[in-house]
Amino acid sequence: CFTNGQRIRHTIGINKTWIGTYDSSRNGILHNEIFYKSLSGFANAHHRENGSYTHNGVSGWRCTDYDVDGKWMSTSNIKK
């Protein structure tokens, strides 16, 4: 669904944002030199660091955005 180097972000509240980069060679997201194999792994790691993780976690497909020519688009709109 993403192109190599495309930015992917997850935001908690209004100002707690992580922005990662899609790495097509490994098919995952790189953020702060940590590789995440999935959108959900990326989003849930952010919640763990923030202290807002719940026992079931979140679906990364429903709560992340991706950059398309400088405009953030919701991943929930991607047809999988």
C-alpha contacts under 8 A as a table, 3 or more apart, distances in Angstrom:
res1	aa1	res2	aa2	distance
1	C	78	I	7.71
1	C	80	K	7.99
2	F	6	Q	6.54
2	F	22	Y	6.95
2	F	24	S	7.87
3	T	6	Q	5.51
3	T	22	Y	6.94
3	T	23	D	7.95
3	T	24	S	6.70
4	N	21	T	7.87
4	N	22	Y	5.57
4	N	23	D	5.26
4	N	24	S	4.88
4	N	25	S	7.87
5	G	21	T	5.38
5	G	22	Y	5.17
5	G	23	D	6.09
5	G	24	S	7.77
6	Q	21	T	5.59
6	Q	22	Y	5.33
6	Q	66	Y	7.24
6	Q	67	D	6.45
6	Q	68	V	7.92
7	R	19	I	6.49
7	R	20	G	5.71
7	R	21	T	4.60
7	R	22	Y	6.33
7	R	66	Y	5.83
7	R	67	D	5.38
8	I	19	I	5.55
8	I	20	G	5.15
8	I	21	T	5.90
8	I	22	Y	6.93
8	I	29	I	7.75
8	I	64	T	7.06
8	I	65	D	5.75
8	I	66	Y	4.41
8	I	67	D	6.36
9	R	17	T	6.76
9	R	18	W	5.45
9	R	19	I	4.23
9	R	20	G	6.10
9	R	64	T	5.72
9	R	65	D	5.31
9	R	66	Y	6.28
10	H	17	T	5.65
10	H	18	W	5.33
10	H	19	I	6.61
10	H	42	F	7.97
10	H	43	A	6.08
10	H	46	H	7.72
10	H	63	C	6.72
10	H	64	T	4.77
10	H	65	D	6.56
11	T	14	I	6.98
11	T	15	N	6.99
11	T	16	K	5.47
11	T	17	T	4.23
11	T	18	W	6.41
11	T	63	C	7.92
11	T	64	T	7.34
12	I	15	N	6.83
12	I	16	K	5.06
12	I	17	T	6.35
12	I	47	H	7.65
13	G	16	K	6.30
18	W	31	H	7.69
18	W	46	H	7.19
19	I	31	H	6.82
20	G	29	I	5.89
20	G	30	L	5.34
20	G	31	H	4.49
20	G	32	N	7.79
21	T	29	I	5.39
21	T	30	L	5.23
21	T	31	H	6.63
22	Y	27	N	7.23
22	Y	28	G	5.71
22	Y	29	I	4.50
22	Y	30	L	6.36
23	D	26	R	5.71
23	D	27	N	5.66
23	D	28	G	5.50
23	D	29	I	5.87
23	D	30	L	6.79
24	S	27	N	4.58
24	S	28	G	6.77
27	N	37	K	6.87
28	G	35	F	6.76
28	G	36	Y	5.59
28	G	37	K	4.58
28	G	38	S	5.85
28	G	39	L	7.85
29	I	35	F	5.69
29	I	36	Y	5.06
29	I	37	K	6.53
29	I	38	S	7.03
29	I	39	L	7.49
29	I	42	F	7.23
30	L	33	E	6.07
30	L	34	I	5.56
30	L	35	F	4.53
30	L	36	Y	6.26
31	H	34	I	5.30
31	H	35	F	6.53
31	H	36	Y	7.88
36	Y	39	L	7.44
36	Y	41	G	5.85
36	Y	42	F	5.57
37	K	41	G	6.62
37	K	42	F	7.81
38	S	41	G	5.10
38	S	42	F	6.32
38	S	60	G	7.64
39	L	42	F	5.09
39	L	43	A	6.15
39	L	59	S	7.58
39	L	60	G	4.47
39	L	61	W	6.39
39	L	64	T	7.47
40	S	43	A	5.08
40	S	44	N	5.88
40	S	58	V	6.47
40	S	59	S	5.13
40	S	60	G	3.77
40	S	61	W	6.94
41	G	44	N	5.25
41	G	45	A	5.99
41	G	60	G	7.30
42	F	45	A	5.33
42	F	46	H	6.43
42	F	60	G	7.28
43	A	46	H	5.18
43	A	47	H	6.43
43	A	58	V	7.13
43	A	59	S	7.72
43	A	60	G	5.60
43	A	63	C	7.63
43	A	64	T	7.38
44	N	47	H	4.92
44	N	48	R	6.11
44	N	53	Y	6.64
44	N	57	G	6.02
44	N	58	V	6.34
44	N	60	G	7.75
45	A	48	R	4.99
45	A	49	E	6.24
46	H	49	E	5.23
46	H	50	N	6.13
47	H	50	N	4.93
47	H	51	G	5.97
47	H	52	S	4.95
47	H	53	Y	4.67
48	R	51	G	5.13
48	R	52	S	6.16
48	R	53	Y	4.96
49	E	52	S	7.81
50	N	53	Y	7.57
53	Y	57	G	6.13
54	T	57	G	5.26
58	V	62	R	7.95
58	V	63	C	7.75
59	S	62	R	5.59
59	S	63	C	6.79
60	G	63	C	5.30
60	G	64	T	5.82
61	W	64	T	6.26
61	W	75	T	5.45
61	W	76	S	5.38
62	R	74	S	7.75
62	R	75	T	6.46
62	R	76	S	4.79
63	C	74	S	7.49
63	C	75	T	7.28
63	C	76	S	7.21
64	T	74	S	6.13
64	T	75	T	5.77
64	T	76	S	7.69
65	D	72	W	5.84
65	D	73	M	5.21
65	D	74	S	4.33
65	D	75	T	5.26
66	Y	72	W	5.45
66	Y	73	M	5.35
66	Y	74	S	6.44
66	Y	75	T	6.54
67	D	70	G	5.78
67	D	71	K	5.51
67	D	72	W	4.61
67	D	73	M	6.30
68	V	71	K	5.21
68	V	72	W	6.24
68	V	73	M	6.90
73	M	77	N	7.96
74	S	77	N	5.86
74	S	78	I	7.72
75	T	78	I	5.39
